[in-house]
Amino acid sequence: MHKIDISPAVMDRVKAWRGRTHMFDHLDPAKTAHIIVDLQNGFMEQGALVEIAEAREIVPNVNRISAAVRAAGGTNIFIRYLIDDAVRVNWSSWFTDFSSPERRKAMDDTFSKGCHGFELWPGLDVKGEDLVVDKTRFGAFVPGSSELHDILQARGIDTLIITGTATNVCCESTARDAMQMNYKVIFVADGNATNTDAEHNATLNNMAALFADVMTTEELLGFLASASAARQAAE
């Protein structure tokens, strides 16, 4: 598990701007979605092409959050990174400028539909009522990347909980865009993973400063429990 290190200077600035550490004091579970980003075999398996070993360690926390969201009446959405024919053309700079031909083929053979690496990690707790959405960019909200925004809007969802991998790539990209599209974003400090503590904490500092409410799993579970109890009391 990553060693979490959010700068005191960042948190002092956050408190000065907002008057408190956490920006959200309540949520509506029915309007909340847990977005689980790219926890697929191609990132998770030992020896996988894009192995992020720390990602295996966050799975228990991700599953606990999924269970709590489900119990509270929220929505779990599992995101899968997909490489298809269209994205190779529409995002050609990524495929031609950032990778060798050998690397491109290996990525195709990992994250194309039907490939083993594309499938969700079997350790995830995925239930029948949960949703699975494919995306073709780092961020799920980039135009043409996925149908996530339309799905969320159709369900009246305004609050997103972000977990998954990689912290500083697909998770951060999705969270940044979500905030700017007027979603309330909770970024789980010990529910995201990447290659190094330095990269992980750089994102947590960015999230806390400008884009999201950063919580630990325990803080989030307490928040969800309070929201669920309040909803039940009102019914």
Secondary structure, 3 states (H helix, E strand, C coil): CCCCCCCHHHHHHHHHHHCCCCCCCCCCHHHEEEEEECCEHHHHCCCCCCCCHHHHHCHHHHHHHHHHHHHHCCEEEEEEECCCHHHHHHCHHHHHHCCCHHHHHHHHHHHCCCCHHHCECCCCCCCCCCEEEEECCCCCCCCCCCCHHHHHHHCCCCEEEEEEECHHHHHHHHHHHHHHCCCEEEEEEEEEECCCHHHHHHHHHHHHHHHCEEECHHHHHHHHHHHHHHHHHHC
